[in-house]
Amino acid sequence: MDYLFLIIVGLIGVGIGTYLGKQRVKLEKEWPGFIEAQLEKKRSSKEEILNFIKTHERITNNNVEEILGVSDSTATRYLDQLEEEGLIRQVGERGRGVYYELK
């Protein structure tokens, strides 16, 4: 029973991956440069975050939301990516006291 479930879930995953891959190709055909534009926007947004930290010494998730006009989850994602890249570090565990500073 467990193996059957895993096989079904695996097949569904492959199907979804194939569909999304085709959608990306279709998107690129309809809007050339769309993916590159999205990547450039992300790079630019992360650069804005770094510039803010350089002038203010620290940044919070709320600061990112306000500066970039993005959602809480997008702000968190940008900060997590910058932390993974080794450019910033989180100070505090969670909640309102958390902020980020340059490494």
Secondary structure, DSSP 8 states (H G I E B T S, - for coil): -HHHHHHHHHHHHHHHHHHHHHHHHHHHHHSTTHHHHHHHHHHHHHHHHHHHHHHHS-B-HHHHHHHHT--HHHHHHHHHHHHHTTSEEEESSSSTT-EEEE-
